[in-house]
């Protein structure tokens, strides 16, 4: 998970630099089972939306497959990490070899806090 987290943070920093250079981007109780892809991220107040991710060729950069048994597989830039998750109401906690990731589930969207960086994934 440390490699995946490092890759995610590198992506966030790179996207922040690109957006700072003049580029701009325009519930609880449900099962999480399925594939989720990155649709938005925010770092240091800079938001990179889905359109910007597509422009940068990064729309498939992050994929999380949640399974009903409390496990998930995170795939990011060629790295794969198997993790566990718990869902309590609309709060999700993802644990693995690296730091714990917390987030909020809202329908088919999950907002994750990755060491202070916001990442939003949406079910395909």
C-alpha positions as CSV (number, residue, x, y, z in Angstrom):
1,X,0.0,0.0,0.0
2,X,3.0,2.3,0.5
3,X,3.8,2.2,-3.2
4,X,0.2,2.8,-4.2
5,X,0.0,5.7,-1.7
6,X,3.3,7.2,-3.0
7,X,2.0,6.9,-6.6
8,X,-1.3,8.6,-5.6
9,X,0.5,11.4,-3.8
10,X,2.8,11.9,-6.8
11,X,-0.2,12.2,-9.1
12,X,-1.8,14.7,-6.8
13,X,1.3,16.9,-6.7
14,X,1.8,16.7,-10.4
15,X,-1.9,17.6,-11.0
16,X,-1.6,20.5,-8.6
17,X,1.5,21.8,-10.5
18,X,-0.3,21.5,-13.9
19,X,-3.5,23.2,-12.6
20,X,-1.4,25.9,-11.1
21,X,0.3,26.5,-14.5
22,X,-3.0,27.8,-15.9
23,X,-5.0,24.6,-16.6
24,X,-8.4,24.7,-15.1
25,X,-11.1,22.1,-14.5
26,X,-14.5,22.9,-14.9
27,X,-25.0,6.9,1.3
28,X,-24.7,5.0,3.7
29,X,-26.1,1.5,3.9
30,X,-25.6,0.7,0.2
31,X,-23.3,-2.1,-0.9
32,X,-19.9,-0.9,-2.2
33,X,-19.4,-4.0,-4.3
34,X,-18.1,-3.0,-7.7
35,X,-15.4,-1.0,-9.5
36,X,-14.7,2.7,-8.7
37,X,-12.6,5.1,-10.8
38,X,-11.0,8.4,-9.9
39,X,-13.3,11.3,-11.0
40,X,-11.8,14.2,-8.9
41,X,-9.0,15.1,-6.7
42,X,-7.9,18.1,-4.7
43,X,-4.6,19.1,-3.3
44,X,-3.7,22.4,-1.6
45,X,-6.9,24.0,-2.8
46,X,-6.4,23.0,-6.5
47,X,-9.2,20.8,-7.9
48,X,-8.7,18.5,-10.8
49,X,-12.0,17.3,-12.2
50,X,-12.9,14.4,-14.5
51,X,-12.6,16.5,-17.6
52,X,-9.0,17.5,-16.6
53,X,-8.2,13.9,-15.7
54,X,-9.3,12.9,-19.2
55,X,-7.3,15.8,-20.8
56,X,-4.2,14.6,-18.9
57,X,-4.9,10.9,-19.9
58,X,-5.3,10.0,-16.3
59,X,-9.0,8.8,-16.3
60,X,-7.9,5.2,-15.7
61,X,-5.1,6.1,-13.3
62,X,-6.9,4.8,-10.2
63,X,-9.3,1.9,-9.9
64,X,-10.7,0.4,-6.7
65,X,-12.6,-2.8,-6.7
66,X,-14.7,-3.3,-3.6
67,X,-15.9,-6.8,-2.7
68,X,-18.8,-7.7,-0.4
69,X,-16.5,-9.6,2.0
70,X,-14.7,-6.4,3.3
71,X,-11.7,-6.6,0.9
72,X,-10.8,-4.4,-2.0
73,X,-8.1,-4.2,-4.6
74,X,-6.5,-0.9,-5.4
75,X,-4.8,-0.5,-8.8
76,X,-2.8,2.7,-9.5
77,X,-0.3,3.2,-12.2
78,X,0.7,-0.4,-12.6
79,X,0.8,-1.2,-8.9
80,X,-1.8,-3.4,-7.2
81,X,-2.5,-3.6,-3.5
82,X,-5.0,-5.8,-1.6
83,X,-6.6,-4.0,1.3
84,X,-9.4,-4.4,3.8
85,X,-12.2,-1.9,4.4
86,X,-14.9,-1.3,7.0
87,X,-18.1,0.6,6.4
88,X,-20.0,2.1,9.3
89,X,-23.0,4.2,8.1
90,X,-21.5,6.5,5.5
91,X,-17.9,6.3,6.9
92,X,-15.4,4.0,5.2
93,X,-12.0,3.1,6.6
94,X,-9.4,1.3,4.3
95,X,-6.5,-0.5,5.9
96,X,-3.5,-2.2,4.4
97,X,0.3,-2.1,4.7
98,X,0.4,1.7,4.7
99,X,-1.4,4.5,6.4
100,X,-5.1,4.1,7.1
101,X,-7.4,5.9,4.6
102,X,-10.7,7.3,5.8
103,X,-13.6,8.5,3.7
104,X,-17.3,9.2,3.2
105,X,-19.7,7.2,1.0
106,X,-22.5,9.2,-0.7
107,X,-24.4,7.0,-3.1
108,X,-22.1,5.8,-5.9
109,X,-19.3,8.3,-4.8
110,X,-16.6,7.9,-2.2
111,X,-14.6,10.8,-1.0
112,X,-11.2,9.6,0.4
113,X,-8.7,11.5,2.5
114,X,-5.3,10.3,1.5
115,X,-2.9,12.0,3.9
116,X,-4.7,15.3,3.6
117,X,-5.4,15.1,-0.1
118,X,-9.0,14.6,-1.3
119,X,-9.7,11.9,-3.9
120,X,-13.2,11.2,-5.2
121,X,-14.0,7.8,-6.8
122,X,-17.2,6.9,-8.5
123,X,-18.8,3.5,-9.3
124,X,-18.6,2.6,-12.9
